[in-house]
Each structure stands twice: as C-alpha cells, then as structure tokens.
Amino acid sequence: MKKLALLFSLSAGCAAGQSLSKPEMALVATVTQQMPETEAFLEKVVNINSGTLNKAGVRQVGDLMGAELARLGFTIEWVSLPDSLNRAGHLVATRRGKQGKKLFLIGHLDTVFEKSLPMEPFTRLNDSTASGQGVNDMKGGDVLMIAALKALHTQKQLDDTSITLYFTGDEESSGGSESRRDFIERAKQADAALAFETAQGLNNVTTGRRGSSSWTLTVKARTGHSSRIFSDLGYGAIYEAARVLTEFRRTLGQEQNLTFNPGLIVGGSEVHYDPKTAKADAIGKTNIVAGETLVKGDLRFLGEAQKESARARMREIVQKSLPLTGSKITFSDGIPSMEPSAANDKLRETVDKVSRDMGFGPVMAGDPGSRGAGDVSFVAAYLPCLDGLGASGKGAHSIEETMNMKEYPKLIQRTAVLLYRLTR
C-alpha cells in the first residue's frame, strides 16, 4: 500500500497528460525513494579533492563509484596510463547483454580544483541550491548516472542490457591522444553515446559543442636603449605582440562559434616559461626595448573547417611583422568539436519525448557556441551523441560553483526512463 501511495503521489505531481508505462512510473518512484542516499553519496565524492593532477584523489573517487556500480552488476576495470602522462587513469564499468541499444555513458572523475587550492566542501545553501568543488562539473552528473542505474537495477530492468560507463580521469587537463585511445575504441562498439556534463536546465541538451586547441606566439626583436625605439631598433617585441593580438581580435573576433583567448603574456629583455607549472617570468627595465614576448592562448571552434580557416588567417597576421621584429605562431590540437548532426538530433527527439511524457515540457538543442570542449567530442565522429544530460547549476570552475537541487531528482528520473526506453 505504501508503494502504491508513493506511485500515486508522483503521478499526481507531474503535469497533466503524462504518458509513462507502469515500469517507468516505478522507476520514477524508486529514484525519489533513493534520493537521500543519492545526495549522501554526492556529498561524499564532492568532499574528496580530485584535481586532475591529484592522482590519488582521482583514483579514490573512481574507487567509490566503481564499488557502487559493482553492486549493480557491472564489471569494473581501471585503465592505467603511462607514467609519462602524469595522469591517474580511467574507470570503466560494463554490462553486456543483447537487449536494446548498446549505450556508452560518459563522465569524468577529475575537477579543475587542484589540491593546492582551498577546499570548498559540499554545502546545502538552501532547499534548492548546493555548492562545492565540482558539484555540477561534473560529480553531480556522475552520481546522476549511478542513481538512474540504481533505480533500474532495483526494478530489475538492467538485465540483458549492454551499457558501458567510462569515467575519464583527466577531462579538465587531458593527457593527450594516448589518454583517449581506449576511450575511443570502446565507444566505437556502441550504438549511441550519452554524456553527463552540466545540464543547461531541464529543457536543453547538447547536440553540438565546440572543440579546443592551443596556440603559442613567440616574438623576437632587437633590444637596446629605449631612446632608439621606432628608429634603428624598430618597435620591440611587446609592440609587435600587441599588433598581432589586436589584429586577431579585429579580423576574427566577430565570427560565430569562434573564440581565441590569450591566457598568458609575458615580455621583456628575457623571458622564461615552465610548461610543467604554467609559470612565466621576465627580466626588463623601462629604458630597455623588449627583446622577447611570449603569448599562450586557446582557440575554440565548431568543426575542423573553422579551426583550419582560423589558423590560416592567424598565420597570415603573424607574418606581417613590424620592422625589425619577427613573430612565430604554433598550434597544438586538443579536443575536437562535436558538430550538430541529424543522428544527434534524433537522440534529442528521444529525450524530448521522454520529457513531454513525464510532464517536464519540450527539450531543445542548445547553442553549440555556449559549450566548451568535452570528452564526448572525441567520439562524435563515430556514433550519435548527446551531452548536457548531467546536473544543472552555475559557476563551474569557480569557488561559486553551485548545483540546482530542485531539478536534480527530475534529471535523474528522466535519465532512468530514457535508459529504460533505449535498452528495450
């Protein structure tokens, strides 16, 4: 009687016209029943620092999530990486069956908050908001996946399904192509990929997101007494770097979906940069023309064509150096982009149908330009993909990171029903 009353209460609480089957209604009820333990688990993992370079912390979070998934019948593996990459590795959980689509679910264990930063623990600010390091990017999404699968397991709806969960340990600072080799190969064996990065509310999902790469601008110039600048010493390295950056902004700054950010600049008589610590220093005086300037930045784009076009135009700008200066720009690939596609939109339509049937309203495709790079983009060329299915919130990558606790149960319920439908 108690279970039936809960089912009735949930049914009455949804908008009129919802169209869920009895098994789906049971999943919704189960998610609600299990929310206290879901939130307790979320608090536990948020309170463990797992900055990308804190390999022990990343592994600790992975072990906790792996133990939860093992109890749901998943086979647990830890994918180790070469020591040279200085990364913790990845958690993989699999169930193999013959029923429905083969799904590849994507999360990540690391956050941008390294161990050297002050700890911001999980805190319930009020009934609708919680804060903490990585609470929405993306430990909230990781726990959301596990909670949805736990509801399916409780209702015995995981039997004979084929689901792989892949939690990378270095999404926030990738160890490079070698770190994603196993990730890509496993994804190729699936029919669809669902990624649980931060949601932009209940009514948006991500069918496309930009990629990211990096660039380095180095400038050399003649140096000497500052009284000779603009004459026989030319313009110096700092003026030349300023010219290049200004032309980047003027020439490419209005292109849709394209951004380029100079995140570090240092100039003077001598410049030194340590790539291991991302720290730079310079020696210079006001009466000496700067002989060196270094600028490091990123480039975000939608599609390889846009990336290559932007790089070509940036090279052209760099080549037109001021007198007696010389500039050079180099590029490094990072994460590819995930271009919107008909196959991705078909997956969105499935989420849209689930959302409408639950009384949550329509689900639209979000603006690709509003999303940064993510792991899903590594596999977007091989199978239909969706992202933005995780926890909703604000302030990711900052001490003001928060999560919407009122939407969280609904997002878990929607995921449980979505997985149920995809695996029938």
Sine and cosine of phi, psi and omega as CSV:
sin_phi,cos_phi,sin_psi,cos_psi,sin_omega,cos_omega
0.00,0.00,-0.66,0.75,-0.01,-1.00
-0.88,0.47,-0.66,0.75,0.00,-1.00
-0.91,0.41,-0.67,0.75,0.01,-1.00
-0.90,0.43,-0.62,0.78,0.01,-1.00
-0.90,0.43,-0.64,0.77,0.02,-1.00
-0.91,0.41,-0.67,0.74,0.04,-1.00
-0.87,0.50,-0.67,0.74,0.00,-1.00
-0.91,0.42,-0.66,0.75,0.01,-1.00
-0.88,0.48,-0.68,0.73,0.02,-1.00
-0.91,0.41,-0.63,0.77,0.01,-1.00
-0.88,0.47,-0.69,0.72,-0.03,-1.00
-0.93,0.36,-0.46,0.89,-0.05,-1.00
-0.97,0.23,-0.29,0.96,0.00,-1.00
-1.00,0.05,0.31,-0.95,-0.02,-1.00
-0.90,0.45,0.43,-0.90,0.00,-1.00
-0.88,0.47,0.58,-0.82,0.09,-1.00
1.00,-0.05,0.09,1.00,0.01,-1.00
-0.90,0.43,0.47,-0.88,-0.11,-0.99
-0.70,-0.72,0.97,0.24,0.02,-1.00
-0.93,-0.37,0.58,-0.82,0.08,-1.00
-0.97,0.26,0.19,-0.98,0.02,-1.00
-0.87,0.50,-0.69,0.72,0.05,-1.00
-0.88,0.48,-0.59,0.80,0.01,-1.00
-0.93,0.36,-0.64,0.77,0.07,-1.00
-0.89,0.45,-0.59,0.80,0.04,-1.00
-0.91,0.42,-0.60,0.80,0.05,-1.00
-0.90,0.44,-0.70,0.72,0.02,-1.00
-0.86,0.52,-0.71,0.71,0.01,-1.00
-0.90,0.44,-0.64,0.77,-0.03,-1.00
-0.91,0.41,-0.67,0.75,0.05,-1.00
-0.84,0.55,-0.70,0.71,0.00,-1.00
-0.89,0.46,-0.71,0.71,0.01,-1.00
-0.87,0.50,-0.57,0.82,-0.12,-0.99
-1.00,-0.05,0.04,1.00,-0.06,-1.00
-0.86,0.51,-0.63,0.78,0.02,-1.00
-0.85,0.53,-0.70,0.72,0.01,-1.00
-0.96,0.28,-0.48,0.88,0.08,-1.00
-0.90,0.44,-0.72,0.69,0.00,-1.00
-0.92,0.39,-0.59,0.80,0.02,-1.00
-0.90,0.44,-0.64,0.77,0.03,-1.00
-0.93,0.37,-0.64,0.77,0.06,-1.00
-0.85,0.52,-0.73,0.69,0.02,-1.00
-0.86,0.51,-0.65,0.76,-0.04,-1.00
-0.89,0.46,-0.72,0.70,-0.06,-1.00
-0.97,0.22,-0.54,0.84,0.06,-1.00
-0.90,0.45,-0.55,0.83,-0.06,-1.00
-0.99,0.16,0.10,0.99,0.12,-0.99
-0.96,-0.28,0.86,-0.50,0.05,-1.00
-0.92,0.40,0.80,-0.60,0.04,-1.00
-0.70,-0.72,0.73,0.69,0.18,-0.98
-0.81,0.58,0.52,-0.85,-0.13,-0.99
-0.77,0.64,-0.65,0.76,-0.06,-1.00
-1.00,0.07,-0.08,1.00,0.11,-0.99
-1.00,0.02,0.98,0.18,-0.14,-0.99
-0.88,0.48,-0.60,0.80,0.01,-1.00
-0.91,0.41,-0.64,0.77,0.01,-1.00
-0.92,0.38,-0.66,0.75,0.05,-1.00
-0.88,0.48,-0.69,0.72,-0.01,-1.00
-0.92,0.40,-0.60,0.80,0.01,-1.00
-0.89,0.45,-0.70,0.71,0.05,-1.00
-0.89,0.45,-0.67,0.74,0.03,-1.00
-0.88,0.48,-0.64,0.77,0.01,-1.00
-0.90,0.43,-0.64,0.76,0.02,-1.00
-0.90,0.43,-0.70,0.72,0.00,-1.00
-0.93,0.35,-0.61,0.79,0.04,-1.00
-0.89,0.46,-0.64,0.77,0.02,-1.00
-0.90,0.43,-0.64,0.77,0.05,-1.00
-0.88,0.47,-0.70,0.72,-0.05,-1.00
-0.95,0.31,-0.53,0.85,0.07,-1.00
-0.88,0.48,-0.59,0.81,0.04,-1.00
-0.93,0.37,-0.30,0.95,0.03,-1.00
-1.00,-0.10,0.14,0.99,0.07,-1.00
1.00,-0.04,0.19,0.98,0.03,-1.00
-1.00,0.07,0.55,-0.83,0.14,-0.99
-1.00,0.07,0.77,-0.64,-0.13,-0.99
-0.96,-0.29,0.72,-0.70,0.08,-1.00
-0.74,-0.68,0.45,-0.89,0.16,-0.99
-0.88,-0.48,0.86,-0.50,-0.01,-1.00
-1.00,-0.01,0.94,-0.33,0.01,-1.00
-0.99,0.14,0.44,-0.90,0.01,-1.00
-0.87,-0.49,0.36,-0.93,0.03,-1.00
-0.84,0.54,0.60,-0.80,-0.01,-1.00
-0.83,0.55,-0.50,0.86,-0.04,-1.00
-0.89,0.45,-0.39,0.92,-0.01,-1.00
-0.99,0.17,-0.32,0.95,0.00,-1.00
0.83,0.56,0.71,0.70,0.03,-1.00
-0.77,-0.64,0.42,-0.91,-0.13,-0.99
-0.96,0.28,-0.51,0.86,-0.12,-0.99
0.94,-0.34,-0.19,-0.98,-0.15,-0.99
-0.75,-0.67,0.51,-0.86,0.10,-1.00
-0.99,-0.15,0.75,-0.66,0.05,-1.00
-0.79,-0.62,0.75,-0.66,0.04,-1.00
-0.80,-0.60,0.75,-0.66,-0.08,-1.00
-0.72,-0.70,0.57,-0.82,0.25,-0.97
-0.78,-0.62,0.70,-0.71,-0.04,-1.00
-0.90,-0.44,0.81,-0.59,0.03,-1.00
-0.48,-0.88,-0.11,-0.99,-0.07,-1.00
-0.89,-0.45,0.05,1.00,-0.14,-0.99
-0.99,-0.14,0.78,-0.62,0.12,-0.99
0.94,0.35,-0.28,-0.96,-0.03,-1.00
-0.96,0.29,0.51,-0.86,0.15,-0.99
-1.00,0.08,0.89,-0.47,-0.12,-0.99
-0.96,-0.29,0.57,-0.82,0.04,-1.00
-0.83,-0.55,0.95,-0.30,-0.08,-1.00
-0.98,-0.21,0.73,-0.68,-0.18,-0.98
-0.88,-0.47,0.76,-0.65,0.13,-0.99
-0.62,-0.78,-0.01,-1.00,0.15,-0.99
-0.57,-0.82,0.56,-0.83,-0.12,-0.99
-1.00,0.01,-0.40,0.92,-0.11,-0.99
-1.00,0.01,0.30,-0.95,0.11,-0.99
-0.78,-0.62,0.11,-0.99,0.05,-1.00
-0.99,0.17,-0.15,0.99,-0.12,-0.99
-1.00,0.02,0.98,-0.19,0.00,-1.00
-0.97,0.26,0.24,-0.97,-0.12,-0.99
-0.90,0.43,-0.40,0.92,-0.02,-1.00
-0.95,0.30,-0.26,0.96,-0.02,-1.00
-1.00,0.07,0.46,-0.89,0.05,-1.00
-0.86,0.51,0.65,-0.76,-0.02,-1.00
-0.97,0.23,0.76,-0.65,0.10,-1.00
-0.93,-0.37,0.99,-0.15,-0.10,-0.99
-0.96,0.29,0.25,-0.97,0.08,-1.00
-0.88,0.47,0.79,-0.62,-0.02,-1.00
-0.64,-0.77,0.79,-0.61,0.14,-0.99
-0.99,0.15,0.96,-0.29,-0.02,-1.00
-0.96,0.27,-0.60,0.80,0.05,-1.00
-0.27,-0.96,-0.19,-0.98,-0.06,-1.00
-0.90,0.44,-0.41,0.91,-0.12,-0.99
-0.93,-0.38,-0.09,1.00,-0.14,-0.99
-0.66,-0.75,0.68,-0.73,0.14,-0.99
-0.78,-0.63,0.47,-0.88,0.02,-1.00
-0.80,-0.59,0.21,-0.98,0.02,-1.00
0.50,-0.86,0.33,-0.94,-0.03,-1.00
-0.92,0.40,0.88,-0.48,0.04,-1.00
0.96,0.28,0.30,0.95,-0.10,-0.99
-0.90,0.43,-0.56,0.83,0.10,-1.00
-0.95,-0.32,-0.36,0.93,0.01,-1.00
-0.84,-0.54,1.00,-0.02,-0.18,0.98
-0.68,-0.73,0.61,0.79,-0.01,-1.00
-0.90,0.43,-0.52,0.86,0.10,-0.99
-0.88,0.48,-0.64,0.76,0.05,-1.00
-0.93,0.37,-0.63,0.78,0.03,-1.00
-0.88,0.48,-0.74,0.67,-0.02,-1.00
-0.93,0.38,-0.56,0.83,0.06,-1.00
-0.84,0.55,-0.73,0.68,0.03,-1.00
-0.84,0.54,-0.76,0.65,-0.05,-1.00
-0.89,0.45,-0.65,0.76,0.00,-1.00
-0.90,0.43,-0.65,0.76,0.03,-1.00
-0.90,0.44,-0.67,0.74,0.02,-1.00
-0.93,0.38,-0.55,0.83,0.04,-1.00
-0.90,0.43,-0.64,0.77,0.05,-1.00
-0.90,0.43,-0.67,0.74,0.04,-1.00
-0.88,0.47,-0.67,0.74,0.01,-1.00
-0.90,0.44,-0.68,0.73,0.00,-1.00
-0.87,0.50,-0.60,0.80,0.01,-1.00
-1.00,0.00,0.17,0.98,0.04,-1.00
0.85,0.53,0.64,0.77,0.00,-1.00
-0.96,-0.29,0.13,0.99,0.07,-1.00
-1.00,-0.07,-0.18,0.98,-0.06,-1.00
-0.86,0.51,0.73,-0.68,0.07,-1.00
0.91,0.41,0.31,0.95,0.08,-1.00
-1.00,-0.02,0.35,-0.94,0.02,-1.00
-0.86,-0.51,0.98,-0.20,-0.08,-1.00
-0.71,-0.70,0.76,-0.65,0.13,-0.99
-0.89,-0.46,0.79,-0.61,0.15,-0.99
-0.96,-0.27,0.77,-0.63,-0.01,-1.00
-0.82,-0.57,0.93,-0.36,0.02,-1.00
-0.96,-0.26,0.96,-0.28,0.03,-1.00
-0.97,0.26,0.43,-0.90,0.00,-1.00
-0.97,-0.22,0.08,1.00,-0.08,-1.00
-0.53,-0.85,0.64,0.77,0.00,-1.00
-0.92,0.40,-0.59,0.80,-0.06,-1.00
-0.97,0.26,-0.35,0.94,0.07,-1.00
-0.45,-0.89,1.00,0.07,-0.17,-0.99
-0.90,0.44,0.60,-0.80,0.09,-1.00
-0.98,0.20,0.09,1.00,0.06,-1.00
0.98,-0.20,-0.12,-0.99,-0.10,-0.99
-0.87,0.49,-0.56,0.83,0.01,-1.00
-0.89,0.45,-0.56,0.83,-0.02,-1.00
-0.93,0.36,-0.37,0.93,-0.05,-1.00
-0.96,-0.29,0.09,1.00,-0.05,-1.00
-0.88,0.48,-0.79,0.61,0.00,-1.00
-0.91,0.41,-0.64,0.77,0.03,-1.00
-0.82,0.58,-0.74,0.67,-0.03,-1.00
-0.92,0.39,-0.70,0.71,-0.04,-1.00
-0.89,0.46,-0.63,0.78,0.01,-1.00
-0.94,0.33,-0.62,0.79,0.01,-1.00
-0.89,0.46,-0.57,0.82,-0.02,-1.00
-0.88,0.48,-0.35,0.94,-0.02,-1.00
-1.00,0.08,-0.07,1.00,-0.07,-1.00
-0.98,-0.17,0.19,-0.98,0.04,-1.00
-0.99,-0.11,-0.41,0.91,-0.02,-1.00
-0.36,-0.93,0.53,-0.85,0.04,-1.00
-0.89,-0.45,0.71,-0.70,0.05,-1.00
-0.83,-0.56,0.85,-0.53,-0.04,-1.00
-0.93,-0.36,0.60,-0.80,-0.18,-0.98
-0.90,-0.43,0.63,0.77,0.21,-0.98
-0.91,0.42,0.16,-0.99,-0.11,-0.99
-0.76,0.65,0.76,-0.65,0.05,-1.00
-0.99,0.15,0.55,-0.84,0.12,-0.99
-0.99,-0.13,0.84,0.54,-0.03,-1.00
1.00,0.05,0.03,-1.00,-0.03,-1.00
-0.95,0.31,-0.37,0.93,-0.23,-0.97
-0.93,-0.37,0.32,0.95,0.09,-1.00
-0.66,-0.75,0.63,-0.77,0.19,-0.98
-0.76,-0.65,0.18,-0.98,-0.08,-1.00
-0.96,-0.29,0.92,-0.40,0.08,-1.00
-0.99,-0.17,-0.16,0.99,0.05,-1.00
-0.41,-0.91,0.58,-0.82,0.06,-1.00
-0.51,-0.86,0.44,-0.90,-0.09,-1.00
-0.96,0.27,0.39,-0.92,0.13,-0.99
-0.99,-0.11,0.11,-0.99,0.02,-1.00
-0.66,-0.75,0.58,-0.82,0.14,-0.99
-0.61,-0.79,0.10,-1.00,-0.03,-1.00
-0.84,-0.54,0.34,-0.94,0.06,-1.00
-0.63,-0.78,0.45,-0.89,0.03,-1.00
-0.76,-0.65,0.82,-0.57,0.05,-1.00
-0.96,-0.29,0.84,-0.55,0.09,-1.00
-0.89,-0.46,0.70,-0.71,-0.04,-1.00
-0.81,-0.59,0.73,-0.68,0.10,-0.99
-0.87,-0.49,0.57,-0.82,0.01,-1.00
-0.48,-0.88,0.24,-0.97,0.10,-1.00
-0.95,0.32,0.60,-0.80,-0.01,-1.00
-0.85,-0.53,0.39,-0.92,-0.02,-1.00
0.28,-0.96,-0.31,-0.95,-0.06,-1.00
-0.90,0.44,0.69,-0.72,-0.09,-1.00
-0.90,0.44,-0.34,0.94,0.01,-1.00
-0.92,0.39,-0.27,0.96,-0.05,-1.00
-0.98,-0.18,0.10,1.00,0.06,-1.00
-0.91,0.42,0.52,-0.86,-0.05,-1.00
0.97,0.26,-0.05,1.00,0.02,-1.00
-0.88,-0.48,-0.90,-0.43,-0.09,-1.00
-0.96,0.28,-0.20,0.98,0.08,-1.00
-0.99,-0.10,-0.08,1.00,-0.03,-1.00
0.97,0.25,-0.58,-0.81,-0.16,-0.99
-0.95,-0.32,-0.16,0.99,-0.01,-1.00
0.98,0.18,0.31,-0.95,-0.14,-0.99
-0.95,0.31,-0.52,0.85,-0.06,-1.00
-0.96,0.29,-0.68,0.73,0.07,-1.00
-0.88,0.48,-0.63,0.78,0.01,-1.00
-0.91,0.41,-0.66,0.75,0.05,-1.00
-0.89,0.45,-0.65,0.76,0.03,-1.00
-0.89,0.46,-0.64,0.77,0.04,-1.00
-0.87,0.50,-0.73,0.68,-0.04,-1.00
-0.88,0.48,-0.75,0.66,-0.05,-1.00
-0.91,0.42,-0.63,0.78,0.02,-1.00
-0.90,0.43,-0.65,0.76,0.02,-1.00
-0.94,0.35,-0.58,0.82,0.12,-0.99
-0.82,0.57,-0.77,0.64,-0.05,-1.00
-0.90,0.44,-0.70,0.71,-0.05,-1.00
-0.92,0.39,-0.61,0.79,-0.14,-0.99
-1.00,0.05,-0.61,0.79,-0.12,-0.99
-0.90,-0.43,-0.07,1.00,-0.21,-0.98
-0.93,0.36,-0.25,0.97,-0.05,-1.00
-0.96,-0.27,0.09,1.00,-0.05,-1.00
-0.97,0.24,0.75,-0.66,-0.04,-1.00
-0.88,0.48,0.69,-0.72,0.06,-1.00
0.95,0.31,0.02,1.00,-0.02,-1.00
-0.94,-0.33,0.80,-0.60,0.14,-0.99
-0.69,-0.72,0.43,-0.90,0.04,-1.00
-0.52,-0.85,0.84,-0.54,-0.14,-0.99
-0.87,-0.50,0.88,-0.47,0.15,-0.99
-0.98,0.20,0.98,-0.18,-0.13,-0.99
-1.00,0.07,-0.30,0.96,0.01,-1.00
-0.55,-0.84,0.71,-0.70,0.10,-1.00
-0.61,-0.79,0.70,-0.71,0.01,-1.00
-0.53,-0.85,0.70,-0.72,-0.02,-1.00
-0.53,-0.85,0.39,-0.92,0.02,-1.00
0.26,-0.96,-0.33,-0.95,0.04,-1.00
-0.92,0.39,-0.63,0.78,0.07,-1.00
-0.67,-0.74,0.57,-0.82,-0.01,-1.00
-0.77,-0.64,0.66,-0.75,0.04,-1.00
-0.73,-0.69,0.67,-0.74,-0.01,-1.00
-0.69,-0.73,0.72,-0.69,0.03,-1.00
-0.94,-0.34,0.95,-0.30,-0.05,-1.00
-0.92,0.39,-0.37,0.93,0.00,-1.00
-0.95,0.32,-0.54,0.84,-0.03,-1.00
-0.94,-0.35,-0.11,0.99,-0.06,-1.00
0.85,0.53,0.56,0.83,0.03,-1.00
-0.93,-0.36,0.60,-0.80,0.01,-1.00
-0.74,-0.67,0.45,-0.89,0.13,-0.99
-0.58,-0.82,0.33,-0.95,-0.03,-1.00
-0.60,-0.80,0.43,-0.90,0.13,-0.99
-0.90,-0.43,0.75,-0.66,0.00,-1.00
-0.19,-0.98,0.35,-0.94,0.05,-1.00
-0.71,-0.70,0.39,-0.92,-0.06,-1.00
-0.91,0.42,-0.41,0.91,-0.04,-1.00
-0.98,-0.21,0.33,0.95,0.06,-1.00
-0.83,-0.55,0.77,-0.63,0.04,-1.00
-0.93,0.37,0.76,-0.64,-0.04,-1.00
-0.90,0.44,0.78,-0.63,-0.01,-1.00
-0.99,-0.12,-0.28,0.96,-0.03,-1.00
-0.62,-0.79,0.58,-0.82,0.18,-0.98
-0.62,-0.79,0.64,-0.77,0.05,-1.00
-0.82,-0.57,0.74,-0.67,0.08,-1.00
-0.77,-0.64,0.74,-0.67,0.07,-1.00
-0.84,-0.54,0.72,-0.69,-0.04,-1.00
-0.51,-0.86,0.01,-1.00,0.07,-1.00
-0.88,-0.48,0.27,-0.96,0.03,-1.00
-0.70,-0.71,0.84,-0.54,-0.01,-1.00
-0.89,-0.45,0.66,-0.75,-0.24,-0.97
-0.46,-0.89,0.29,-0.96,0.10,-0.99
-0.86,-0.51,0.98,-0.21,0.00,-1.00
0.99,-0.14,0.56,-0.83,-0.01,-1.00
-0.89,0.45,-0.54,0.84,-0.01,-1.00
-0.89,0.45,-0.69,0.73,0.02,-1.00
-0.91,0.40,-0.64,0.77,0.02,-1.00
-0.87,0.49,-0.76,0.65,-0.06,-1.00
-0.93,0.38,-0.60,0.80,0.05,-1.00
-0.90,0.44,-0.69,0.72,0.01,-1.00
-0.89,0.45,-0.69,0.73,0.01,-1.00
-0.88,0.47,-0.66,0.76,0.00,-1.00
-0.89,0.47,-0.69,0.72,0.00,-1.00
-0.94,0.35,-0.57,0.82,0.06,-1.00
-0.91,0.41,-0.63,0.77,0.05,-1.00
-0.89,0.45,-0.65,0.76,0.01,-1.00
-0.87,0.48,-0.68,0.73,0.01,-1.00
-0.89,0.45,-0.69,0.72,-0.04,-1.00
-0.88,0.47,-0.60,0.80,-0.08,-1.00
-0.92,0.39,-0.35,0.94,-0.07,-1.00
-1.00,-0.01,0.88,0.48,-0.14,-0.99
-0.94,0.35,0.49,-0.87,0.14,-0.99
-0.91,0.42,0.36,-0.93,-0.02,-1.00
-0.80,0.60,0.70,-0.71,0.07,-1.00
0.89,0.46,0.44,0.90,0.15,-0.99
-0.79,-0.62,0.31,-0.95,0.07,-1.00
-0.57,-0.82,0.77,-0.64,-0.03,-1.00
-0.89,-0.45,0.51,-0.86,0.06,-1.00
-0.63,-0.78,0.69,-0.72,0.05,-1.00
-0.83,-0.56,0.68,-0.74,0.07,-1.00
-0.81,-0.58,0.45,-0.89,-0.04,-1.00
-0.83,-0.56,0.55,-0.84,0.09,-1.00
-0.76,-0.65,0.76,-0.65,0.03,-1.00
-0.94,0.33,0.55,-0.83,0.05,-1.00
-0.83,-0.56,-0.98,-0.17,0.00,-1.00
-0.95,-0.31,0.77,-0.64,0.03,-1.00
-0.93,0.37,0.17,-0.99,0.05,-1.00
-1.00,-0.03,0.31,-0.95,0.09,-1.00
-0.92,-0.38,0.97,-0.25,-0.05,-1.00
-0.99,0.16,0.64,-0.77,0.07,-1.00
-0.84,0.54,0.61,-0.79,-0.02,-1.00
-0.57,-0.82,0.27,-0.96,0.04,-1.00
-0.89,0.45,-0.60,0.80,0.00,-1.00
-0.92,0.40,-0.65,0.76,0.05,-1.00
-0.90,0.43,-0.64,0.77,-0.02,-1.00
-0.93,0.35,-0.50,0.87,0.07,-1.00
-0.90,0.43,-0.62,0.79,0.10,-1.00
-0.90,0.44,-0.66,0.75,0.06,-1.00
-0.85,0.53,-0.64,0.77,0.01,-1.00
-0.88,0.47,-0.56,0.83,0.05,-1.00
-0.91,0.41,-0.69,0.73,0.06,-1.00
-0.90,0.43,-0.64,0.77,0.02,-1.00
-0.86,0.51,-0.69,0.73,0.00,-1.00
-0.91,0.42,-0.69,0.73,0.04,-1.00
-0.86,0.50,-0.73,0.69,-0.04,-1.00
-0.88,0.47,-0.70,0.71,0.02,-1.00
-0.90,0.43,-0.65,0.76,0.00,-1.00
-0.91,0.42,-0.45,0.89,0.01,-1.00
-1.00,0.02,-0.06,1.00,-0.02,-1.00
0.99,0.14,0.30,0.96,-0.03,-1.00
-1.00,-0.05,-0.11,0.99,0.01,-1.00
1.00,-0.06,0.04,-1.00,-0.07,-1.00
-0.95,0.32,0.34,-0.94,0.05,-1.00
-0.84,-0.54,0.88,-0.48,-0.05,-1.00
-0.97,-0.25,0.28,-0.96,0.10,-0.99
-0.99,0.15,0.79,-0.61,0.01,-1.00
-0.97,0.25,0.20,-0.98,0.02,-1.00
-0.95,0.32,0.87,-0.50,0.00,-1.00
-0.85,0.53,-0.52,0.85,-0.02,-1.00
-0.94,0.35,-0.23,0.97,-0.02,-1.00
-1.00,0.03,-0.10,0.99,-0.04,-1.00
-0.93,-0.37,0.65,-0.76,0.11,-0.99
-0.99,0.14,-0.22,-0.98,-0.04,-1.00
-0.98,0.22,0.46,-0.89,0.01,-1.00
-0.45,-0.89,0.28,-0.96,-0.07,-1.00
-0.85,0.53,-0.54,0.84,-0.04,-1.00
-0.84,0.55,-0.48,0.88,-0.05,-1.00
-0.91,0.42,-0.42,0.91,0.03,-1.00
-0.90,0.43,-0.40,0.92,-0.08,-1.00
-0.90,-0.44,0.04,1.00,-0.10,-1.00
-0.90,0.44,-0.39,0.92,0.00,-1.00
-0.98,0.21,-0.19,0.98,-0.16,-0.99
-0.94,-0.34,-0.34,0.94,-0.06,-1.00
-0.32,-0.95,0.31,-0.95,0.05,-1.00
-0.87,0.49,0.64,-0.77,-0.08,-1.00
-0.66,-0.75,0.52,-0.85,0.20,-0.98
-0.72,-0.70,0.50,-0.87,0.09,-1.00
-0.69,-0.73,-0.02,-1.00,-0.02,-1.00
0.95,0.30,0.51,0.86,-0.03,-1.00
-0.99,-0.16,0.08,1.00,-0.09,-1.00
-1.00,0.06,-0.46,-0.89,0.00,-1.00
-0.96,0.28,0.54,-0.84,0.07,-1.00
-1.00,-0.06,0.45,-0.89,-0.01,-1.00
0.10,-0.99,-0.19,-0.98,-0.05,-1.00
-0.66,-0.75,0.28,-0.96,0.19,-0.98
0.95,0.31,0.43,0.90,0.01,-1.00
-0.83,0.56,0.56,-0.83,0.01,-1.00
0.95,0.32,0.34,0.94,0.02,-1.00
-0.63,-0.77,0.20,-0.98,0.02,-1.00
-0.95,0.32,-0.13,0.99,0.02,-1.00
-0.99,-0.15,0.29,0.96,-0.02,-1.00
-0.90,0.43,0.79,-0.61,0.00,-1.00
-0.72,-0.69,0.23,-0.97,0.00,-1.00
-0.73,-0.69,0.63,-0.78,0.00,-1.00
-0.99,0.11,0.97,-0.25,-0.08,-1.00
-0.98,0.19,-0.28,0.96,0.06,-1.00
-0.98,0.21,-0.59,0.81,0.03,-1.00
-0.98,0.18,-0.38,0.92,-0.12,-0.99
-0.83,0.56,-0.76,0.65,0.02,-1.00
-0.87,0.50,-0.61,0.79,0.00,-1.00
-0.92,0.40,-0.63,0.78,0.03,-1.00
-0.91,0.40,-0.61,0.79,0.06,-1.00
-0.92,0.40,-0.71,0.70,0.01,-1.00
-0.86,0.50,-0.70,0.71,0.00,-1.00
-0.88,0.47,-0.65,0.76,0.01,-1.00
-0.91,0.41,-0.65,0.76,0.02,-1.00
-0.87,0.49,-0.70,0.71,0.01,-1.00
-0.93,0.36,-0.64,0.77,0.03,-1.00
-0.87,0.49,-0.74,0.67,0.01,-1.00
-0.89,0.46,-0.63,0.78,0.04,-1.00
-0.85,0.52,-0.74,0.67,-0.03,-1.00
-0.92,0.38,-0.64,0.77,-0.02,-1.00
-0.93,0.37,-0.43,0.90,-0.06,-1.00
-0.97,-0.23,0.24,0.97,0.06,-1.00
-0.99,0.12,0.00,0.00,0.00,0.00
